[in-house]
Amino acid sequence: MEDKALIQEAIKSQGEVVRRLKTEKASKEQIDEEVAKLLQLKAQLGGDDGKKQFVLKTPKGTRDYSPKQMAIREKVFNTIISCFKRHGAETIDTPVFELKETLTGKYGEDSKLIYDLKDQGGELLSLRYDLTVPFARYLAMSKITNIKRYHIAKVYRRDNPAMTRGRYREFYQCDFDIAGQYDAMIPDAECLKIVHEILSELELGDFRIKVNDRRILDGMFAVCGVPDDKFRTICSTVDKLDKMSWEEVKKEMVGEKGLSEDVADQIGVYVAMQGGMDLAESLLQDQRLCGNKQANAGLQDIKQLFSYLQILRVTDKVVFDLSLARGLDYYTGIIYEAVLTQAGVVAVPPEGQNNAAGESVSVGSVAGGGRYDGLVGMFDPKGRKVPCVGVSIGIERIFSIMEQKAEASAEKIRTTEVQVMVASAQKNLLEERLKLVTELWNAGIKAELMYKKNPKLLSQLQHCEESGIPLVAILGEQELKDGVVKLRVVATREEVDVSRLDLIHEIRSRTQQEEQ
């Protein structure tokens, strides 16, 4: 009884916390978190019958997906996978958790977001943070020096989720990578072509692909006077320019990272620059920047990249942007990020910003990647390097946008692929329906029937209309005698008698299914 009193007191106290947050108009995420704590406390009390009550919620930063949402996801996955396959990629899979030491030290300041697992048998493990580090470990372990692969799987980040913007703690990544020693910028250009193809095919709206090079950034930091040991931490700060103003970024550089104002101002001049091959050529005339060996090599490669991108016909969407940093420690060369910019309901403004109707806004990164030539060597016992370049498609953000588009258009989304419903017009024909549906299944036709002995024909037809099933194969006493099936087109209500022998061919031709 004493425990129960303590829980009731905790419930009262937690209830006050929730009320206060609502009064103060705190963020939805903060309120949801405190409400979840309240529900857990109430569950500990149990119901009137003394049984434990379960808190019916998904863990923070995760969600369930309905059949409708899964249908949208499947369509997106199919578009992406067909693009990867078109470019000659094969697929692999790796464990959902890795040895902790495999992941440690590869993600810069983001390493604090790695989920560590409790020791369950002598190994310190962590949930994978992305698919790139496990890929590098796989290459080193398998002694693979050349592969073009894609990998689609869930990754985990102990992030503060913003689920309305497609940011979760558990989410899918879609990665495409080319590993191997090749001539400069040819694989890199193909990765950018793939991003262009996927975003164009998904019809998400206007987008741009920002490109930079880690060596140009490092060279820029060096000539501006950033100490060597601060390159990576300053890089992480520059990486925030898509979310923060230059004034805020400068404040962090000077106030938190200890740079002088003069050095920060010099960086500010460079990171404001954007362009294409013209900017690369102009910076190659910048004696100060080109005096740095790394920056010079990076600029030569950017120039070469743009010449290939022109041939691949993607330069309409690509911009050379010196503010692009990408905070991950493993990048060594070219880096890129695709950003969606469009007007209307689909656009999701960054937190704290309003979006007037019709205003073009950035909805954040929907793809990113770059070159990481040193990562495999970190794992190889002999330090053998395997140059790699790749791209990760921001699938969760794309799903959020596609779901919003579907809601806005009120478009009916099919959640099954059933081509034909086997129906009966009279009673006592269940066995005949089962025989026919078996014939269809065995022929590879997607078919179903109602799980009732004597369903009404109207109910069967209504089910087809609600589910979007295009055809109904109707059986009756007369049809069985004549050796035919009445095939009904749901959309037009047209009916035609088809010989039982010709039925499969007729269904295939009407649903445009290729002959097996």
C-alpha positions as CSV (number, residue, x, y, z in Angstrom):
1,M,0.0,0.0,0.0
2,E,2.9,2.3,0.8
3,D,4.3,1.8,-2.8
4,K,0.9,2.6,-4.2
5,A,0.8,5.8,-2.2
6,L,4.2,6.8,-3.5
7,I,3.2,6.1,-7.1
8,Q,0.0,8.2,-6.7
9,E,2.1,11.0,-5.3
10,A,4.4,10.7,-8.3
11,I,1.4,10.7,-10.7
12,K,0.1,13.9,-9.1
13,S,3.5,15.6,-9.4
14,Q,4.0,14.5,-13.0
15,G,0.5,15.7,-13.8
16,E,1.5,19.1,-12.6
17,V,4.6,19.0,-14.8
18,V,2.5,18.3,-17.9
19,R,0.0,21.0,-17.1
20,R,2.7,23.6,-16.6
21,L,4.4,22.7,-19.9
22,K,1.0,23.0,-21.7
23,T,0.4,26.4,-20.1
24,E,3.9,27.5,-21.1
25,K,3.2,26.3,-24.7
26,A,6.3,24.0,-24.6
27,S,7.3,22.0,-27.7
28,K,5.2,19.0,-28.7
29,E,8.1,16.7,-28.3
30,Q,8.7,17.9,-24.7
31,I,5.0,17.6,-23.7
32,D,4.8,14.1,-25.4
33,E,7.8,12.9,-23.4
34,E,6.4,14.1,-20.0
35,V,2.9,12.6,-20.9
36,A,4.6,9.3,-21.7
37,K,6.2,9.4,-18.2
38,L,2.7,10.1,-16.7
39,L,1.2,7.1,-18.5
40,Q,4.0,4.8,-17.4
41,L,3.3,5.8,-13.7
42,K,-0.4,5.2,-14.2
43,A,0.3,1.8,-15.7
44,Q,2.3,0.8,-12.6
45,L,-0.9,1.3,-10.5
46,G,-2.8,-1.3,-12.6
47,G,-6.5,-1.4,-13.4
48,D,-9.4,-2.0,-11.1
49,D,-9.0,-5.8,-11.4
50,G,-5.4,-5.6,-10.2
51,K,-3.9,-6.5,-13.6
52,K,-1.0,-4.5,-15.0
53,Q,-2.1,-1.9,-17.6
54,F,0.2,-1.6,-20.6
55,V,1.3,1.8,-22.0
56,L,0.2,1.6,-25.6
57,K,2.8,3.8,-27.3
58,T,5.8,3.3,-29.6
59,P,9.2,4.2,-28.1
60,K,10.3,7.8,-28.5
61,G,11.5,8.6,-32.0
62,T,9.9,5.6,-33.6
63,R,6.5,5.0,-35.3
64,D,4.2,2.3,-36.7
65,Y,3.3,2.3,-40.4
66,S,-0.1,1.6,-41.7
67,P,-0.8,-0.4,-44.9
68,K,-1.3,2.9,-46.8
69,Q,2.0,4.3,-45.5
70,M,3.8,1.1,-46.4
71,A,2.3,1.2,-49.9
72,I,3.9,4.6,-50.4
73,R,7.2,3.4,-48.9
74,E,7.2,0.3,-51.2
75,K,6.7,2.6,-54.3
76,V,9.6,4.8,-53.2
77,F,11.9,1.8,-52.5
78,N,11.1,0.3,-55.9
79,T,12.0,3.5,-57.7
80,I,15.3,3.8,-55.7
81,I,16.3,0.1,-56.1
82,S,15.5,0.1,-59.8
83,C,17.9,3.2,-60.2
84,F,20.6,1.5,-58.2
85,K,20.3,-1.7,-60.3
86,R,20.2,0.4,-63.5
87,H,23.7,1.6,-62.5
88,G,25.0,-2.0,-62.0
89,A,24.9,-2.3,-58.2
90,E,24.6,-5.5,-56.2
91,T,23.3,-5.6,-52.7
92,I,24.7,-6.8,-49.3
93,D,23.5,-6.9,-45.7
94,T,25.4,-6.5,-42.4
95,P,24.4,-7.0,-38.7
96,V,22.2,-4.4,-37.0
97,F,24.8,-4.1,-34.3
98,E,28.6,-3.9,-34.5
99,L,31.4,-4.1,-32.0
100,K,31.5,-0.7,-30.2
101,E,35.1,-0.1,-31.2
102,T,34.1,-0.4,-34.9
103,L,31.9,2.6,-34.7
104,T,33.8,4.7,-32.1
105,G,35.7,7.7,-33.5
106,K,34.2,7.7,-37.0
107,Y,31.5,10.3,-36.7
108,G,33.1,13.4,-35.0
109,E,30.8,15.2,-32.6
110,D,27.9,12.9,-33.6
111,S,29.5,9.9,-31.9
112,K,27.5,10.9,-28.8
113,L,24.4,9.8,-30.6
114,I,25.5,6.1,-30.9
115,Y,23.2,3.6,-29.1
116,D,25.3,1.4,-26.8
117,L,24.0,-2.0,-25.9
118,K,24.3,-3.8,-22.5
119,D,27.0,-6.4,-22.5
120,Q,25.2,-9.7,-23.1
121,G,28.1,-12.1,-23.6
122,G,31.6,-10.6,-23.4
123,E,31.3,-8.2,-26.3
124,L,30.7,-4.4,-26.1
125,L,28.2,-3.7,-28.8
126,S,26.5,-0.7,-30.4
127,L,23.6,-0.3,-32.8
128,R,24.8,0.8,-36.2
129,Y,24.7,4.6,-36.7
130,D,24.8,4.4,-40.5
131,L,25.6,1.9,-43.3
132,T,28.9,3.3,-44.4
133,V,31.2,2.3,-41.5
134,P,29.8,-1.3,-41.5
135,F,30.4,-1.4,-45.3
136,A,34.0,-0.3,-44.7
137,R,34.4,-3.0,-42.0
138,Y,32.9,-5.6,-44.4
139,L,35.3,-4.6,-47.2
140,A,38.4,-4.9,-44.9
141,M,37.2,-8.1,-43.4
142,S,36.4,-9.7,-46.8
143,K,39.5,-8.3,-48.5
144,I,37.3,-6.8,-51.2
145,T,39.0,-4.1,-53.3
146,N,36.3,-3.5,-55.9
147,I,32.5,-3.4,-55.5
148,K,29.5,-1.3,-56.5
149,R,26.9,-2.0,-53.9
150,Y,23.6,-0.8,-52.5
151,H,22.3,-1.5,-49.0
152,I,18.9,-0.6,-47.6
153,A,18.4,-1.1,-43.9
154,K,17.5,0.5,-40.6
155,V,20.0,2.5,-38.6
156,Y,19.7,4.0,-35.0
157,R,20.6,7.3,-33.5
158,R,20.0,8.5,-29.9
159,D,19.0,11.9,-31.4
160,N,16.4,14.3,-30.2
161,P,13.7,13.4,-32.7
162,A,11.7,15.9,-34.8
163,M,9.3,13.4,-36.3
164,T,7.2,16.0,-38.2
165,R,10.4,16.7,-40.2
166,G,11.2,13.1,-40.9
167,R,13.9,12.8,-38.1
168,Y,13.7,9.6,-36.0
169,R,15.8,7.4,-33.7
170,E,15.1,4.4,-35.9
171,F,15.0,4.9,-39.6
172,Y,15.9,3.5,-43.0
173,Q,19.0,4.5,-45.0
174,C,19.4,3.8,-48.7
175,D,23.1,3.7,-49.6
176,F,24.9,3.4,-52.9
177,D,28.7,3.1,-52.9
178,I,31.5,2.5,-55.4
179,A,34.7,1.0,-53.9
180,G,37.9,0.7,-55.9
181,Q,40.8,2.5,-57.5
182,Y,39.5,4.4,-60.5
183,D,40.4,7.5,-62.4
184,A,39.4,10.7,-60.6
185,M,35.8,11.9,-60.4
186,I,34.2,9.3,-62.7
187,P,32.5,7.3,-59.9
188,D,31.8,10.6,-58.0
189,A,30.0,12.0,-61.1
190,E,27.9,8.8,-61.3
191,C,26.8,9.1,-57.6
192,L,25.6,12.7,-58.4
193,K,23.8,11.4,-61.5
194,I,22.0,8.8,-59.4
195,V,20.8,11.4,-56.9
196,H,19.5,13.5,-59.8
197,E,17.7,10.5,-61.3
198,I,16.0,9.4,-58.1
199,L,14.9,12.9,-57.0
200,S,13.6,13.6,-60.6
201,E,11.7,10.3,-60.8
202,L,10.1,10.7,-57.4
203,E,8.7,14.1,-58.5
204,L,9.2,15.7,-55.1
205,G,9.5,19.2,-56.5
206,D,12.5,21.4,-57.2
207,F,15.9,20.4,-55.7
208,R,19.5,21.4,-55.8
209,I,22.6,19.3,-55.1
210,K,25.4,21.2,-53.2
211,V,28.9,20.1,-53.8
212,N,32.2,20.8,-52.1
213,D,35.5,19.1,-51.2
214,R,36.9,18.3,-47.8
215,R,40.4,19.3,-49.0
216,I,39.1,22.7,-50.1
217,L,37.6,23.2,-46.6
218,D,40.8,22.1,-44.9
219,G,42.9,24.3,-47.2
220,M,40.5,27.2,-46.5
221,F,40.8,26.7,-42.7
222,A,44.6,26.6,-43.0
223,V,45.0,29.8,-45.0
224,C,42.5,31.6,-42.8
225,G,44.6,30.7,-39.7
226,V,42.6,27.9,-38.0
227,P,44.9,25.7,-35.9
228,D,45.3,22.2,-37.2
229,D,43.8,20.6,-34.1
230,K,40.6,22.6,-34.6
231,F,39.9,21.7,-38.3
232,R,37.3,19.0,-37.5
233,T,35.5,20.9,-34.8
234,I,35.3,24.1,-36.9
235,C,34.1,21.9,-39.8
236,S,31.2,20.7,-37.6
237,T,30.3,24.3,-36.9
238,V,30.3,25.3,-40.6
239,D,28.1,22.3,-41.2
240,K,25.4,24.0,-39.2
241,L,25.1,26.9,-41.8
242,D,22.0,25.2,-43.4
243,K,20.2,25.5,-40.0
244,M,21.8,28.7,-38.5
245,S,22.7,32.1,-39.7
246,W,26.3,33.1,-40.3
247,E,26.1,35.4,-37.2
248,E,25.2,32.4,-35.0
249,V,27.8,30.2,-36.6
250,K,30.5,32.8,-36.1
251,K,29.4,33.2,-32.4
252,E,29.9,29.5,-31.9
253,M,33.3,29.6,-33.6
254,V,34.5,32.5,-31.5
255,G,32.7,31.9,-28.2
256,E,32.7,28.2,-27.9
257,K,35.5,27.0,-30.2
258,G,38.0,29.7,-29.3
259,L,38.7,31.2,-32.8
260,S,39.7,34.8,-33.2
261,E,37.1,37.2,-34.8
262,D,39.6,37.9,-37.6
263,V,39.9,34.2,-38.6
264,A,36.1,33.7,-38.4
265,D,35.6,36.7,-40.7
266,Q,38.0,35.3,-43.2
267,I,36.2,32.0,-43.2
268,G,32.9,34.0,-43.6
269,V,34.1,35.4,-46.9
270,Y,34.8,32.0,-48.4
271,V,31.7,30.2,-47.1
272,A,29.4,32.8,-48.8
273,M,30.6,31.7,-52.2
274,Q,28.4,29.6,-54.6
275,G,28.7,28.8,-58.3
276,G,29.6,26.1,-60.8
277,M,32.7,25.4,-62.9
278,D,33.2,29.2,-63.1
279,L,33.7,29.4,-59.3
280,A,36.2,26.6,-59.4
281,E,38.2,28.4,-62.2
282,S,38.0,31.7,-60.3
283,L,39.2,30.1,-57.0
284,L,42.1,28.4,-59.0
285,Q,43.2,32.1,-59.6
286,D,43.1,32.8,-55.8
287,Q,46.9,32.7,-55.1
288,R,46.3,32.4,-51.3
289,L,44.0,29.4,-51.6
290,C,45.9,27.7,-54.4
291,G,49.1,28.0,-52.5
292,N,47.7,25.3,-50.3
293,K,48.4,21.9,-51.9
294,Q,45.2,20.3,-50.6
295,A,42.9,23.1,-51.7
296,N,44.5,23.1,-55.1
297,A,44.0,19.4,-55.6
298,G,40.4,19.7,-54.4
299,L,39.7,22.6,-56.8
300,Q,41.2,20.7,-59.8
301,D,38.9,17.8,-59.0
302,I,35.8,20.0,-58.7
303,K,36.6,21.4,-62.1
304,Q,37.0,17.9,-63.5
305,L,33.8,16.8,-61.8
306,F,31.8,19.6,-63.4
307,S,33.1,18.7,-66.9
308,Y,31.7,15.2,-66.4
309,L,28.4,16.5,-64.9
310,Q,27.9,18.6,-68.0
311,I,28.1,15.4,-70.2
312,L,25.8,13.5,-67.8
313,R,23.3,16.5,-68.1
314,V,22.8,17.2,-64.4
315,T,24.5,20.6,-64.0
316,D,21.1,22.3,-64.0
317,K,20.7,21.2,-60.3
318,V,24.3,21.1,-59.1
319,V,25.9,24.0,-57.3
320,F,29.5,24.4,-55.9
321,D,28.9,25.7,-52.4
322,L,31.8,26.5,-50.1
323,S,29.6,26.5,-47.0
324,L,28.9,22.7,-47.4
325,A,30.9,20.9,-44.7
326,R,29.2,17.6,-43.7
327,G,30.4,16.9,-40.2
328,L,31.3,13.3,-40.4
329,D,35.0,12.7,-39.8
330,Y,35.6,10.0,-42.4
331,Y,35.2,12.2,-45.6
332,T,38.4,12.9,-47.4
333,G,37.4,14.5,-50.7
334,I,34.3,15.4,-52.6
335,I,31.2,15.9,-50.4
336,Y,27.6,16.6,-51.6
337,E,24.1,17.1,-50.2
338,A,20.8,17.3,-52.0
339,V,18.2,19.8,-50.7
340,L,14.6,20.0,-51.6
341,T,13.2,23.5,-52.3
342,Q,9.5,23.9,-53.2
343,A,6.4,25.8,-52.4
344,G,3.1,24.7,-50.8
345,V,1.8,22.2,-48.3
346,V,4.6,19.7,-48.7
347,A,7.4,22.1,-47.7
348,V,8.3,21.7,-44.0
349,P,10.0,24.8,-42.6
350,P,12.8,24.4,-40.1
351,E,11.8,24.6,-36.5
352,G,11.0,28.1,-35.3
353,Q,10.4,29.5,-38.8
354,N,7.0,30.2,-40.3
355,N,6.2,29.4,-43.9
356,A,3.8,31.7,-45.7
357,A,1.7,29.9,-48.3
358,G,3.5,29.6,-51.6
359,E,6.9,30.7,-50.2
360,S,9.8,28.6,-51.4
361,V,11.5,27.0,-48.4
362,S,14.2,24.4,-47.8
363,V,12.9,21.2,-46.3
364,G,16.3,20.0,-45.3
365,S,18.7,17.4,-46.8
366,V,17.1,14.5,-48.8
367,A,20.5,12.9,-49.8
368,G,24.1,13.3,-48.9
369,G,27.4,11.6,-49.4
370,G,31.0,12.0,-50.5
371,R,34.4,10.4,-50.8
372,Y,36.0,8.5,-47.9
373,D,39.3,7.0,-49.1
374,G,40.8,6.3,-45.6
375,L,37.9,4.5,-43.8
376,V,38.6,0.9,-45.1
377,G,42.3,1.3,-44.2
378,M,41.3,2.0,-40.6
379,F,40.0,-1.5,-40.3
380,D,42.6,-3.4,-42.5
381,P,45.3,-5.1,-40.4
382,K,47.9,-3.9,-43.0
383,G,46.3,-0.5,-43.5
384,R,45.5,-1.2,-47.1
385,K,43.4,1.6,-48.5
386,V,40.3,1.0,-50.7
387,P,39.1,4.3,-52.1
388,C,35.3,4.7,-51.8
389,V,32.6,7.2,-52.8
390,G,28.9,6.9,-52.1
391,V,25.6,8.5,-51.4
392,S,22.9,8.0,-48.9
393,I,19.3,8.8,-49.8
394,G,17.3,10.5,-46.9
395,I,14.5,8.1,-47.2
396,E,12.5,9.0,-44.1
397,R,12.3,12.7,-45.1
398,I,11.2,11.6,-48.6
399,F,8.5,9.4,-47.1
400,S,7.2,12.3,-45.0
401,I,6.9,14.4,-48.1
402,M,5.3,11.7,-50.1
403,E,2.7,11.0,-47.3
404,Q,1.9,14.7,-47.2
405,K,1.5,14.8,-51.0
406,A,-0.9,11.8,-50.8
407,E,-2.9,13.5,-48.1
408,A,-3.1,16.8,-49.9
409,S,-4.2,15.2,-53.2
410,A,-6.8,12.9,-51.5
411,E,-5.5,10.3,-54.0
412,K,-6.8,6.7,-53.3
413,I,-3.8,4.5,-52.5
414,R,-4.0,0.8,-53.1
415,T,-2.6,-1.2,-50.2
416,T,-2.8,-4.6,-52.0
417,E,-2.0,-5.7,-55.6
418,V,-5.0,-8.1,-56.0
419,Q,-5.9,-8.3,-59.7
420,V,-9.1,-10.3,-59.5
421,M,-11.7,-11.2,-56.9
422,V,-13.3,-14.7,-57.3
423,A,-17.0,-14.2,-56.5
424,S,-20.2,-16.1,-56.7
425,A,-23.7,-15.0,-57.7
426,Q,-25.5,-17.9,-55.9
427,K,-25.3,-20.0,-52.7
428,N,-23.3,-23.2,-52.2
429,L,-20.5,-22.4,-54.6
430,L,-17.6,-22.1,-52.1
431,E,-15.9,-25.2,-53.4
432,E,-16.1,-23.9,-57.0
433,R,-14.7,-20.5,-55.9
434,L,-11.8,-22.3,-54.0
435,K,-11.0,-24.4,-57.2
436,L,-10.9,-21.3,-59.4
437,V,-8.8,-19.2,-57.0
438,T,-6.4,-22.1,-56.8
439,E,-6.0,-22.2,-60.6
440,L,-5.4,-18.4,-60.6
441,W,-2.8,-18.6,-57.7
442,N,-1.0,-21.5,-59.4
443,A,-0.8,-19.4,-62.6
444,G,0.8,-16.5,-60.7
445,I,-2.4,-14.3,-60.7
446,K,-2.9,-12.1,-57.6
447,A,-6.4,-13.2,-56.5
448,E,-8.6,-13.4,-53.4
449,L,-12.1,-14.5,-52.3
450,M,-14.3,-13.7,-49.4
451,Y,-14.0,-15.9,-46.3
452,K,-17.8,-16.7,-46.2
453,K,-19.6,-19.7,-47.5
454,N,-22.4,-17.7,-49.1
455,P,-21.4,-14.0,-49.5
456,K,-23.8,-11.6,-51.2
457,L,-22.7,-10.6,-54.7
458,L,-23.2,-6.9,-53.7
459,S,-20.8,-7.3,-50.8
460,Q,-18.2,-8.8,-53.0
461,L,-18.5,-6.1,-55.6
462,Q,-18.3,-3.3,-52.9
463,H,-15.1,-4.9,-51.5
464,C,-13.6,-4.6,-55.0
465,E,-14.5,-1.0,-55.3
466,E,-13.2,-0.1,-51.8
467,S,-9.9,-2.1,-52.3
468,G,-9.3,-1.0,-55.9
469,I,-9.4,-4.5,-57.3
470,P,-9.9,-4.1,-61.1
471,L,-11.6,-7.4,-62.1
472,V,-14.2,-9.8,-60.7
473,A,-14.5,-13.4,-61.9
474,I,-18.1,-14.3,-61.2
475,L,-19.3,-18.0,-61.0
476,G,-22.9,-19.1,-61.1
477,E,-24.7,-22.4,-61.9
478,Q,-25.1,-21.5,-65.6
479,E,-21.5,-20.4,-66.0
480,L,-20.3,-23.7,-64.5
481,K,-22.5,-25.7,-67.0
482,D,-21.3,-23.6,-70.0
483,G,-17.6,-23.8,-68.9
484,V,-17.3,-20.0,-68.7
485,V,-16.6,-17.3,-66.1
486,K,-18.3,-13.9,-66.1
487,L,-15.5,-11.4,-66.0
488,R,-16.6,-8.0,-64.7
489,V,-14.5,-4.8,-65.1
490,V,-15.1,-3.0,-61.8
491,A,-14.5,0.6,-63.1
492,T,-16.9,0.3,-66.1
493,R,-19.2,-2.5,-64.8
494,E,-18.7,-4.1,-68.3
495,E,-19.2,-7.9,-68.1
496,V,-18.0,-10.5,-70.6
497,D,-18.3,-14.3,-70.6
498,V,-14.8,-15.9,-70.9
499,S,-14.0,-19.5,-71.5
500,R,-12.4,-21.2,-68.4
501,L,-9.5,-22.2,-70.6
502,D,-8.9,-18.6,-71.7
503,L,-9.5,-16.9,-68.3
504,I,-5.8,-16.7,-67.2
505,H,-4.7,-15.2,-70.5
506,E,-7.7,-12.7,-70.5
507,I,-6.9,-11.5,-66.9
508,R,-3.2,-11.1,-67.8
509,S,-3.9,-9.1,-70.9
510,R,-6.5,-6.9,-69.1
511,T,-4.1,-6.2,-66.2
512,Q,-1.2,-5.8,-68.5
513,Q,0.7,-8.6,-66.7
514,E,3.5,-10.0,-68.8
515,E,3.4,-13.7,-69.7
516,Q,5.6,-15.7,-67.4
